[in-house]
Amino acid sequence: MPERTVNTIPWDCHGDRHGRENTQGKICGPRVLATRWCEEGRLVVIPNRIANFILGDCHGDRPGCENTQGKSRGPRVPAFEKGRLVVITRTAICAAAAVALVLAAPVLAQDLKLPRQKIELVAPPFVHPHEQAVKYGPKIMEFLLTPEEKQIVIDDEGTKLQAMTFNGSIPGPMMVVHEGDYVEVTLVNPETNSMPHNIDFHSATGASGGGDLTLIYPGEQVVLRWKATRTGVFVYHCIPGGVGPMVPWHIAAGMSGAVMVLPRDGLKDANGQPLQYDRVYYIGEQDFYVPRDAQGKFKTYETHIDAFADTRDAMRKLIPTHVVFNGRVGALTGKNAMPAKVGETVLIVHSQVDRDSRPHLVGGHGDYVWETGKFSNPPETNLETWFIRGGSAGAALYKFLQPGVYAYVNHNMIEAFELGATAHFRVEGAWNNDLMAQIKAPEPFKAKATWR
């Protein structure tokens, strides 16, 4: 069996895998089965959640299972609870991997013979050029995502965070395709990183949104292709290994982004009439958990590993120290405000991977809002504030009718003004007195006599 096939089954690395630098036997991430385990008569000790995945455990008695006859599709493995382990023979695990290889072969060999388009991604709030409606058939859309671990400053006081990003930005770039397209993502984990990474696309179907097929160590890359079968805006994020504290840590450190799958004939209102936008901006809301010292000052760490234990403790309290748009306080305000003009219609895509949010455009509205982010549902109209569920993205269209600076906030105003969840739109154009006018300027007033 090809070594790479066996290596798609993740465990934790203890420094005994060829090519790994961890020679002290410290846990550094998922262990990858080497082919020598298939050649030798060793037992394999694994979490039984993983055993369930590779061996199958459906007996028709799990909620939502369609197998009502109770027939087994594989050996029963006890449910994963508090780190229980399963001991199985290398024969069983290698047989399961071999079956998986045979079943996957037609897919891996599939040649779609479709035109390809390579997309150059851009950092949010901007979005790469794209067509809103198309008349041609599906394409294979090629994207490159590179996890980058780095220290960033997240506020004007100089607070530093050991961040994890896609393509160096928080959030990661938004990818735009059309329904029926194939999304082909090359994920590259540079050797300069210290941890394994992967990607879970909420818009994809199967294998933990691709997370089970994309786990790579520093110095490795992987290519994943999935079909865009559902329209809307969706989040993506890192879920390294799918177990333990690594998942919330990587997400809370900034590893998320969004995908927009447009209908091939473009956006529509509830009556099926076309909707178009002149500009699109992507706002990624992020909660950060920066540890404090005994004096209440934010702590700084030299490496991600140094920061992990304290950050995990801070995350478990579920009280963010910062709630920001696009990676830091002030990332989209002042000189960084998003430009627009009177008469332009702007599509605002808003994601929040962890916590609920309530976007509000001060002085404006949501003309058309896909609150749950799915374009197969008719948009609501004329909203003052909309709701973004944690773990999702939403979209709103608004035509600016007056010039000025519009604050776009999480309408939990504590988070907006105290923790940083505020952005600005700077709109140029002529003022319309019919929509609003100051009838009388402020002036001192004299108290009137009161009746006794």
Phi, psi and omega per residue, in radians:
M1 nan 2.405 3.126
P2 -1.016 2.418 -3.098
E3 -1.031 -0.629 -3.067
R4 -1.139 -0.521 3.133
T5 -1.164 -0.831 3.105
V6 -1.108 -0.604 -3.079
N7 -1.239 -0.071 3.084
T8 -1.394 -0.079 3.132
I9 -1.702 1.966 -2.945
P10 -1.563 2.415 2.932
W11 -2.289 -2.736 -3.131
D12 -1.972 2.367 -3.042
C13 -1.410 2.214 3.115
H14 -2.019 0.430 3.076
G15 1.471 0.126 -3.104
D16 -1.908 0.196 3.096
R17 -1.669 2.368 -3.107
H18 -0.963 2.288 3.069
G19 1.621 -0.112 3.125
R20 -1.588 2.549 -3.076
E21 -1.539 -0.172 -3.063
N22 -1.416 1.528 -3.071
T23 -1.618 -0.034 -3.138
Q24 -1.566 0.029 3.116
G25 1.340 0.325 3.122
K26 -1.471 2.545 3.102
I27 -1.166 2.190 -3.136
C28 -2.184 0.153 -3.131
G29 2.473 -2.935 -3.079
P30 -1.134 2.336 3.043
R31 -1.333 2.443 3.121
V32 -1.893 2.216 -3.124
L33 -1.103 2.249 3.049
A34 -1.608 2.702 -3.088
T35 -1.146 -0.365 3.140
R36 -1.087 -0.445 3.114
W37 -1.178 -0.469 3.086
C38 -1.372 -0.416 -3.084
E39 -1.551 -0.407 -3.109
E40 -1.822 2.785 -3.083
G41 -1.547 0.898 -3.092
R42 -1.661 2.722 2.962
L43 -1.522 2.624 3.128
V44 -1.999 2.238 3.121
V45 -1.828 2.086 -3.048
I46 -2.442 2.758 2.982
P47 -1.086 2.397 -3.080
N48 -1.297 -0.186 2.966
R49 -1.118 -0.674 3.104
I50 -1.265 -0.674 3.098
A51 -1.049 -0.693 3.088
N52 -1.046 -0.651 -3.083
F53 -1.202 -0.782 -3.015
I54 -1.531 -0.407 -3.100
L55 -1.795 -0.410 -3.123
G56 1.572 2.345 -3.129
D57 -2.415 0.339 -3.081
C58 -1.376 2.100 3.083
H59 -2.102 0.282 3.087
G60 1.407 0.121 -3.069
D61 -2.048 0.229 3.110
R62 -1.665 2.549 -3.139
P63 -0.988 2.280 3.096
G64 1.513 -0.074 -3.114
C65 -1.308 2.394 -3.103
E66 -1.507 -0.163 -3.083
N67 -1.435 1.446 -3.027
T68 -1.382 -0.150 3.118
Q69 -1.496 -0.069 3.084
G70 1.235 0.354 3.130
K71 -1.428 2.424 -3.103
S72 -1.360 2.421 3.008
R73 -1.759 0.094 -3.129
G74 3.018 3.058 -3.095
P75 -1.139 2.496 3.092
R76 -1.271 2.260 3.069
V77 -2.147 2.298 -3.102
P78 -0.978 2.614 -3.135
A79 -1.072 2.561 3.136
F80 -1.297 2.027 3.131
E81 -2.425 2.077 3.021
K82 0.915 0.797 2.990
G83 1.360 0.330 3.064
R84 -1.001 2.590 -3.135
L85 -2.040 2.740 3.074
V86 -2.118 2.389 3.066
V87 -1.873 2.057 3.118
I88 -2.258 2.827 -3.128
T89 -1.392 2.707 3.094
R90 -1.117 -0.445 3.121
T91 -1.112 -0.767 -3.114
A92 -1.135 -0.785 -3.073
I93 -1.215 -0.646 3.137
C94 -1.266 -0.589 3.080
A95 -1.126 -0.738 3.117
A96 -1.096 -0.723 3.122
A97 -1.136 -0.653 3.128
A98 -1.135 -0.725 3.098
V99 -1.085 -0.740 3.122
A100 -1.066 -0.671 3.136
L101 -1.125 -0.759 -3.130
V102 -1.110 -0.766 -3.124
L103 -1.156 -0.579 -3.086
A104 -1.445 -0.286 -3.022
A105 -0.953 -0.789 -3.139
P106 -1.066 -0.613 -3.139
V107 -1.226 -0.783 -3.112
L108 -1.124 -0.554 -3.099
A109 -1.500 -0.104 -3.044
Q110 -1.114 2.255 3.052
D111 -1.921 1.923 -3.024
L112 -1.289 -0.410 3.135
K113 0.916 0.758 3.104
L114 -1.949 2.709 3.048
P115 -1.114 2.593 -3.123
R116 -1.953 2.576 3.066
Q117 -2.387 2.113 3.138
K118 -1.600 2.228 -3.071
I119 -1.864 2.272 3.022
E120 -1.587 1.924 -3.094
L121 -1.312 2.678 3.114
V122 -2.216 2.733 -3.097
A123 -1.310 2.431 3.062
P124 -1.078 2.670 0.263
P125 -1.437 0.011 -3.079
F126 -1.437 2.816 -3.081
V127 -2.302 2.476 -3.093
H128 -1.078 2.655 3.122
P129 -1.007 2.484 -3.136
H130 -2.808 2.830 3.073
E131 -1.618 2.436 -3.118
Q132 -1.392 -0.546 3.088
A133 -2.448 2.538 -3.100
V134 -2.325 2.675 3.109
K135 -1.950 -0.170 3.121
Y136 -1.539 3.025 -3.086
G137 -1.420 -3.110 -3.098
P138 -1.073 2.671 3.058
K139 -2.201 2.912 2.907
I140 -1.676 1.967 -3.086
M141 -1.671 2.093 -3.042
E142 -1.740 2.278 3.135
F143 -2.307 2.652 3.065
L144 -2.114 2.147 3.065
L145 -2.117 2.328 -3.112
T146 -2.210 1.915 3.032
P147 -1.078 2.388 3.113
E148 -2.345 2.125 3.074
E149 -1.666 2.187 -3.105
K150 -2.780 2.810 3.056
Q151 -1.558 2.321 3.129
I152 -2.262 2.815 3.037
V153 -1.754 2.288 -2.986
I154 -2.007 0.050 3.055
D155 -2.737 3.056 -3.090
D156 -1.287 -0.222 3.103
E157 -1.489 -0.073 3.092
G158 1.558 0.258 3.119
T159 -1.071 2.290 -3.074
K160 -1.877 2.512 3.134
L161 -2.247 2.366 2.973
Q162 -1.389 1.663 -2.982
A163 -1.638 2.781 2.977
M164 -2.258 2.307 -2.973
T165 -2.366 2.883 2.853
F166 -1.846 2.156 3.130
N167 1.041 0.433 3.015
G168 1.451 0.007 -3.098
S169 -2.129 2.684 3.006
I170 -2.118 2.009 -0.042
P171 -1.274 3.033 3.002
G172 -1.194 2.909 -3.068
P173 -1.118 2.636 3.064
M174 -1.535 2.378 3.122
M175 -1.882 2.313 -3.106
V176 -2.045 2.211 3.068
V177 -2.399 -3.104 3.079
H178 -2.074 2.698 3.136
E179 -0.937 2.303 -3.119
G180 1.662 -0.290 3.061
D181 -1.203 2.782 2.994
Y182 -1.818 2.259 -3.134
V183 -1.719 2.029 -3.132
E184 -1.985 1.903 -3.034
V185 -1.923 2.175 2.972
T186 -1.668 2.056 3.134
L187 -1.824 2.110 -3.069
V188 -2.060 2.112 3.105
N189 -1.790 1.799 -3.065
P190 -1.088 2.688 3.107
E191 -1.123 -0.352 3.139
T192 -1.279 -0.266 3.073
N193 -1.338 2.866 -3.105
S194 -1.958 -0.144 -3.005
M195 -2.328 2.762 3.001
P196 -1.273 2.652 3.102
H197 -2.458 2.773 3.022
N198 -2.635 -2.932 -3.103
I199 -2.608 2.304 3.087
D200 -1.942 1.975 3.083
F201 -1.623 2.022 3.088
H202 -1.125 -0.309 -3.131
S203 -1.543 -0.088 -3.092
A204 -1.808 2.824 -3.084
T205 -2.025 2.178 3.041
G206 1.763 2.740 2.971
A207 0.884 0.840 -3.140
S208 0.963 0.753 3.141
G209 1.130 0.365 -3.070
G210 1.756 -0.189 -3.114
G211 -1.049 -0.632 -3.128
D212 -1.246 -0.285 -3.060
L213 -1.913 0.025 -3.019
T214 -2.177 0.168 -3.098
L215 -1.224 2.071 -3.083
I216 -2.350 2.575 3.097
Y217 -1.576 2.895 3.029
P218 -0.936 2.337 -3.107
G219 1.585 0.065 -3.137
E220 -2.078 2.806 3.025
Q221 -2.460 2.782 -3.128
V222 -2.547 2.653 3.093
V223 -2.090 2.193 3.138
L224 -2.086 2.385 3.053
R225 -2.198 2.306 3.090
W226 -2.462 2.734 -3.084
K227 -1.677 2.330 3.127
A228 -1.453 1.666 -3.051
T229 -1.768 -0.186 -3.104
R230 -2.236 2.371 -3.117
T231 -1.571 2.641 3.104
G232 2.426 -3.010 3.026
V233 -1.896 2.375 -3.034
F234 -2.391 2.691 3.062
V235 -1.611 2.763 2.869
Y236 -2.277 2.711 -3.132
H237 -2.837 2.946 3.115
C238 -1.487 2.407 3.018
I239 -2.389 1.194 -2.973
P240 -1.074 1.963 3.113
G241 1.428 -0.369 3.100
G242 1.324 0.063 -3.116
V243 -2.400 2.819 2.998
G244 1.292 -3.038 -3.058
P245 -1.313 -0.122 -3.126
M246 -1.087 -0.656 -3.077
V247 -1.085 -0.995 3.140
P248 -1.119 -0.545 3.141
W249 -1.156 -0.839 -3.129
H250 -1.088 -0.673 3.124
I251 -1.198 -0.811 -3.120
A252 -1.175 -0.310 3.101
A253 -1.538 -0.030 3.008
G254 2.062 0.064 -3.025
M255 -1.507 1.340 3.064
S256 -2.666 2.864 3.099
G257 -2.873 -2.775 -3.068
A258 -2.531 2.679 3.011
V259 -2.146 2.358 3.015
M260 -1.990 2.081 3.083
V261 -1.837 1.871 -3.110
L262 -1.508 2.552 2.941
P263 -1.039 2.569 -3.087
R264 -1.113 -0.470 3.104
D265 -1.722 0.240 3.046
G266 1.527 3.105 -3.130
L267 -1.280 2.607 -3.138
K268 -2.369 2.683 3.009
D269 -1.495 -3.033 -3.066
A270 -1.126 -0.382 3.137
N271 -1.688 0.133 3.121
G272 1.438 0.169 3.115
Q273 -1.450 2.466 -3.062
P274 -1.157 2.528 3.049
L275 -2.138 2.389 -3.130
Q276 -2.302 2.820 3.116
Y277 -2.297 2.620 3.121
D278 -1.604 -0.509 3.108
R279 -2.478 2.735 3.033
V280 -2.380 2.390 3.071
Y281 -2.231 2.513 3.114
Y282 -1.987 2.073 3.125
I283 -1.965 2.066 3.103
G284 -1.856 1.999 3.124
E285 -1.491 2.371 -3.034
Q286 -2.402 2.301 3.009
D287 -1.719 2.291 3.113
F288 -1.976 2.658 -3.116
Y289 -2.297 1.588 -3.086
V290 -1.707 2.146 -3.129
P291 -1.127 2.647 3.090
R292 -2.008 2.716 3.066
D293 -1.522 -3.032 -3.075
A294 -1.114 -0.415 3.132
Q295 -1.602 0.055 3.124
G296 1.492 0.113 3.121
K297 -1.494 2.542 3.104
F298 -1.156 2.382 -3.110
K299 -1.554 2.680 3.099
T300 -2.121 2.460 -3.097
Y301 -2.205 2.593 -3.121
E302 -1.337 -0.615 -3.085
T303 -2.362 2.912 3.087
H304 -1.117 -0.690 -3.137
I305 -1.111 -0.698 3.106
D306 -1.063 -0.622 -3.059
A307 -1.436 -0.287 -2.912
F308 -1.043 -0.943 -3.002
A309 -1.073 -0.825 -3.140
D310 -1.158 -0.671 3.137
T311 -1.148 -0.709 3.097
R312 -1.051 -0.756 3.119
D313 -1.102 -0.691 3.126
A314 -1.175 -0.704 3.139
M315 -1.103 -0.674 -3.067
R316 -1.137 -0.332 3.086
K317 -1.379 -0.249 3.103
L318 1.046 0.515 3.110
I319 -2.101 1.732 -3.096
P320 -1.188 2.548 3.044
T321 -1.500 -0.442 3.127
H322 -2.453 2.448 2.931
V323 -2.247 1.928 -2.922
V324 -2.274 2.821 2.986
F325 -1.770 2.248 3.034
N326 0.986 0.775 2.841
G327 1.671 -0.305 3.127
R328 -2.874 2.799 3.049
V329 -1.090 2.257 3.105
G330 1.424 0.165 -3.121
A331 -1.093 -0.466 -3.079
L332 -2.224 0.481 3.112
T333 -2.114 2.932 3.098
G334 1.045 -2.200 -3.120
K335 -1.167 -0.278 3.134
N336 -1.675 0.175 -3.136
A337 -1.060 2.593 -3.137
M338 -1.415 2.178 -3.066
P339 -1.426 2.636 3.031
A340 -2.788 3.024 3.125
K341 -2.274 2.647 3.069
V342 -1.003 2.320 -3.120
G343 1.673 -0.222 3.115
E344 -1.498 2.510 3.037
T345 -1.748 2.217 -3.069
V346 -2.012 2.298 3.017
L347 -1.650 2.149 3.137
I348 -1.923 2.037 3.054
V349 -1.782 2.236 -3.050
H350 -2.227 2.205 3.108
S351 -2.143 2.629 3.000
Q352 -2.569 1.950 -3.019
V353 -1.382 -0.503 -3.031
D354 -1.841 -0.881 -2.910
R355 -2.112 2.738 3.067
D356 -1.191 2.625 3.114
S357 -2.463 2.805 -3.093
R358 -2.336 1.364 -3.096
P359 -1.101 2.495 3.127
H360 -2.548 2.298 3.088
L361 -1.740 1.871 -3.052
V362 -1.212 2.067 -3.091
G363 1.558 0.024 3.120
G364 -2.398 -2.926 -3.056
H365 -2.585 3.052 2.931
G366 -1.739 1.752 3.139
D367 -1.052 -0.830 3.062
Y368 -2.344 2.232 -3.047
V369 -2.305 2.156 2.960
W370 -1.707 1.498 -3.000
E371 -1.060 -0.679 3.098
T372 -1.539 -0.043 3.028
G373 1.451 0.140 -3.025
K374 -1.921 2.066 -3.010
F375 -1.306 -0.169 3.041
S376 -1.310 -0.240 3.069
N377 -1.694 2.485 3.125
P378 -1.153 2.486 -3.131
P379 -1.302 2.557 2.955
E380 -1.335 2.813 -3.070
T381 -2.205 2.627 2.984
N382 1.035 0.728 -3.138
L383 -1.445 2.530 3.051
E384 -1.556 -0.669 3.118
T385 -2.502 2.491 3.107
W386 -2.202 2.962 -2.957
F387 -2.051 2.170 3.055
I388 -1.906 2.009 -3.141
R389 -1.265 2.462 3.054
G390 -0.975 2.335 -3.100
G391 1.523 0.373 -3.114
S392 -2.636 3.095 3.071
A393 -2.307 2.673 3.086
G394 -2.294 2.964 -3.118
A395 -2.455 2.497 -3.138
A396 -2.430 2.426 3.048
L397 -1.866 2.335 3.063
Y398 -2.508 2.324 3.046
K399 -1.684 2.018 -3.107
F400 -1.268 2.264 -3.070
L401 -1.971 -0.213 3.133
Q402 -2.363 2.590 3.065
P403 -1.359 2.942 3.077
G404 2.249 -3.063 3.088
V405 -1.750 2.092 3.132
Y406 -1.808 2.189 3.036
A407 -1.464 2.305 3.056
Y408 -1.978 2.042 -2.942
V409 -2.316 2.758 2.789
N410 -1.328 2.088 -3.009
H411 -1.353 0.184 2.702
N412 -1.382 1.667 -2.946
M413 -1.130 -0.375 3.043
I414 -1.110 -0.783 3.118
E415 -1.217 -0.588 -3.136
A416 -1.205 -0.841 -3.008
F417 -1.687 -0.499 -3.107
E418 -1.690 -0.543 -3.053
L419 -1.920 -0.233 2.964
G420 2.038 0.031 -3.034
A421 -1.439 1.193 -3.137
T422 -2.422 2.437 3.030
A423 -2.324 2.920 3.124
H424 -2.249 2.478 2.874
F425 -1.887 2.245 3.071
R426 -1.842 1.964 -2.989
V427 -1.941 2.218 3.127
E428 -1.779 2.593 3.106
G429 2.580 -3.040 -3.090
A430 -1.589 2.517 3.129
W431 -1.359 2.462 3.117
N432 -1.878 1.827 -3.117
N433 -1.173 -0.371 3.131
D434 -1.195 -0.549 3.109
L435 -1.395 -0.605 3.123
M436 -2.831 2.403 3.088
A437 -2.593 2.520 3.053
Q438 -1.523 1.900 -3.053
I439 -1.278 -0.623 -3.132
K440 -2.509 2.245 -3.127
A441 -1.217 2.744 3.105
P442 -1.050 2.427 3.101
E443 -2.716 2.782 3.097
P444 -1.113 2.611 3.079
F445 -2.166 2.684 3.106
K446 -1.720 2.351 3.140
A447 -1.185 2.332 3.097
K448 -1.439 2.649 3.071
A449 -1.084 2.497 -3.123
T450 -1.836 2.608 3.077
W451 -1.248 2.443 3.088
R452 -1.797 nan nan
